[in-house]
Every structure is written in structure tokens, then in C-alpha cells.
Amino acid sequence: MTRLTRRRFLGGVAAASVGAAIASACDAGAGPSAGASAAASRGGAAGANTVVGSGVTDAITMNPILANDGSSQTAWELMFEPLAMVDPKTGAAVPWLAERWDQSPDGLTYTFHLRPNVTWSDGRPFTADDVKFTFDTVLDRKVQTSLRSRLDGVARLEAPDPLTFRMSVNESSCPALISAALIPIVPRHLLAGSADFNKDEFGVSRPVGTGPYTFVEWVRDDHITLVANPRHWRGKPKIGRVIRKVVKDNTVAAAQLRSGELDWSIVQPESLDDLRADRHLNVIQYANSTVNYIAYNLDRPVFADRRVRQALAYALDRETMIKTLFNGQGDVLHSPILSFSWAHNPGVPKYPYDPERARKLLADAGWSPGADGIARREGVPLRFALATNAGNKAREGVLTIAQDQWRKVGIDVQLQLLQLNAVTDKLQKTHDFDAVLAQFIPGVDPDQTSVWSSKEYPGGQNYMHYGSATVDALLAQGRTLAGCDQAGRKAIYDRLQTALMEDQPVTLLYQPVTLIAHDRRLSGIAPTAYARPQWNLAEWSWGA
């Protein structure tokens, strides 16, 4: 079947139900329906008013307070909104549900003045009570959320009137404003009476937000469908319907982009040349703000000695990894605070590829090569499992290269390719793993308490169970420095980065260039290092 026929066919079924449209799109024997050509000229895979994208795994929840994964965020970020958004060019906080805010002279109280005439998608008015309820929920220890550290030090929350919300803190907190203002707000009228917030069906079958899109359906492990919110305070979006398909294999996603079954998707470097050669597609490259790393379970005895963790870093040729897997598109990471941040420390301890130094560190830690070349200590081999999600060829390539390079210094690594949900469960729920290829997206403020603080295990992003009194103290100092002087904070974060890189609780890998392929007729896609690809989806549109 030719590409044009596929587009005409998919365009012709756009008026049908979502289920029928998806079933038809999978029927390779069907032909184009009458009038399909006209629809295809104005739209993409599913017609003039729809955008179809994809992800390698399904969402876990659409409740933004409980979500702690990127797949869930691709759905909830179109339905829920925070008090402020991040300026995609500068990273500064800009008004959103709050049209402005004030800070008291002592720096301890923030007053948010909410935008009037905002409604939830069910028609109920959005008020300060919703904001207070959301923040109270985040602070509730019974709620399973990774957002709690954003409200560290909060002393009092008030909603004195429907359009005023006030937050007071115990001491000056430099990231308090942006950390709190970026929390997505959920509706009090639907959740205040929930018997169990963690299990409420709100996150599965009845999410209601203030955002530009509203929920239609979620077919597990297949697709999520949203439609434009006619009540949105910024006006109804140009794209009337958004479908996110689950396409577990990136090679299949690339093929569906070329066949016209997908309108846009994040793609992997191995597909770059073929996608660029397709005249129907455009490819966008941008340096994203993702930190990719190998997380070690520090409760495993094999990782207890930091000399072993340092050896693991020295034994990886990350430059070659980037050239081989990403066509050279990316940078080796030497610090978890990225180079575009004012707090980045270029002088941290670095771990260039040096297998001889890795072997010496292992020897110093008591590991000696056995007859099979595998290092042993007291008869126990230096062996562990390294996991990632199957279907992502670049990530699978990282594991293969790591396995080969570590084997050369006497480390035996067993690879585990799992479904992404299984990887997420290992990191966030069971904590039953040796090492996992993971990632996080740093906030605009350099505070990374949620990743490195000992308090952030097991509920936060400290998947490693890392604990350092020095790091905990520096994190606290960076958050609470009187006056929040940038130079003073930078000195603290310089020391923090040095301490982390000496300890090596993780092996930092790379900051990749993200690749997005999309139908050339789809306009408005404009990701940046500060903004996710869908940040302005409500402004996307179809051209001829």
C-alpha cells in the first residue's frame, strides 16, 4: 500500500469513533473511503482535526499528583495546569493560573492572585480552595507523591478568598516560589471526599482539569484520547483531538511515521537518516534537559565501596557511546546540574575513559581477577544485573556497550530488557534491582533535593538509597541561604556537585539531543531545553 493511500484511508475514517478509527488504521486490507483525499489535505493520520503521537510505554496514572513517569505526564500535562509555567526560552516562572504573585518583605510569605473566570472542564469554578487542597494533599504523608519535597518548609497554607492563595514558609527558601508554583492543581470538589487518594478512579477514568484538553478514553496499553476543552481560559485549542498511541518499539514508530499512521513522535538516532530522507517529514533536533545515568542500588554489597563505583565510571567510554549510538549528537555528563544552569560547576572531578585506573581502583577495593578474568573478593564474583526498557534501541545499545567495556576490567554484567512499566516498578515500588539505566529532568532551580536527599527514599527519586550527611547539609544550605544570593548559592552547589561526583552514587552518562519527527504540514512544534515537546500543543495546527 502506498503512503498516499494510507493517509487518504486514515483521513477518511476520522469522523468515526476512536475505537473504529484505530481498528481501521490497523486493517491493511482496507481501501480509502470517499472524500478522504480532502480530509488528508488538511490533516494527518486521523484527519484534519486530530494529532496522533506515540510513546514506548503506557501511562501509569493521569493523576498528576501521583504520576512520577514521563509517559503519564504526556497525558496529564494537557489536562492539568500549575499556578505558573516555565518560560520556554529563559526558564523563568511566568504567570499561568495565577496572574501575578507577591512576596512579603521578610521573604516568608507568597501571595498568589488567581486568574478570574477559570473553570474546571466539568464547568465548576476554579478557586483558591483547589490550590490549598492540592498543596495539602501533596504534604499528606499518606499520599504517594514525588512532589512533597517541593513544599519542604511550608508552615501555613491559606485561601482567604476565592482568588487569593497564600503560602508561608518557616525560613527563606530559594526554590520555594518556582517549586510550588509548578505543582499541577487538582479539583477539590472531586477529590476531597475520596476514601483513598492513591487509588481513586480520578486518575484512571475520570480526570478533570483546567487545561486545554479533556479526557475521552484510556484503552490500556493501546491509546489515550483527549479532546479540546471548549471552556479553556485561553480559548479552545486549534487541534480538536489528541491521540497518544503506545508503540513499544522505536523502529516500528519510525515506520509508522513514514507510513502516515503517526503525525509526530520522539525518535531514536538509528532512524534519523531514513526519516530525514522522507520528503513528507521534518526532523527537529534540540538539546534537552534530561540527565541519563546508571542508578546503583546501594543496598547491594557490590556497590558499597565508592572505589567500585568510581571504577565503573572510569571503565565506560562515554564519548564512543555517544558517537556510536547517537551519531555524535549529545554531550558526556560530568555533573547532574546541566551546563546551561548558572549553578553548573565545570570543575567537578571527571571520569574519562581509563580502564587501567578502573582496574587499580578495583584492586584497591580488594577485587582480584580470577582465572576467567572476572574480579573476585573472598571468592565472590563482581557480578550484577543491569536493566532498561526493551524496544529502545539506543538504551539497549548503552547496555551492550557497558557490558562489553565493564567485562574488560573484570566486571560481569547480566543484561535485563524489560517493559518500561516493569523498570518503573523496580525503581519506584519494589526497589528490587542491581542497576538500572534511568533518567531525570532537573528543575529550573538547581535544587535537586528530590534526587539526592536521604529523605527522598523510598518515596522520591533517590532510587539508589543514597545517604550522605554532607550532601544533605549542602542541599539544605542551597535551599535556605539568606537572601538567596546567586553567587552564594553557586558556591554551595559547586561543593555539592564535587561531593556527588566523588561519591559516584550513579554513573552519569550523557545529555542527548532529542529528535522529533513530524508531518511537515503540522506546525507549531517548538521544544526547548526548558520546555517539553507538548508545552504549546494547544497552538499546533495543520497546514496544507
Secondary structure, 3 states (H helix, E strand, C coil): CCHHHHHHHHHHCCCCCHHHHHHHHCCCCCCCCCCHHHHHHHCECCECCEEEEEECCCCCCCCCCCCCCHHHHHHHCCCCCCCEEECCCCCCEEECCEEEEEECCCCCEEEEEECCCCECCCCCECCHHHHHHHHHHHHCCCCCCCCHHHHCCEEEEEEEECCEEEEEECCCCCCHHHHHHCCCCCCHHHHCCCCCHHHCHHHCCCCCCCCCEEEEEEECCCEEEEEECCCCCCCCCCCCEEEEEECCCHHHHHHHHHHCCCCEEEECHHHHHHHHHCCCEEEEEEECCCEEEEEECCCCHHHCCHHHHHHHHHCCCHHHHHHHHHCCCEEECCCCCCCCCCCCCCCCCCCCCCHHHHHHHHHHCCCEECCCCCEEECCEECEEEEEEECCCHHHHHHHHHHHHHHHCCCCEEEEEEECHHHHHHHHHHHCCCCEEEEEECCCCCCCCHHHHCHHHCCCCCCCCCCCCHHHHHHHHHHHHCHHHCHHHHHHHHHHHHHHHHHHCCEEEEEEEEEEEEEECCEECCCCCCCCCCCCCHHHCEECC
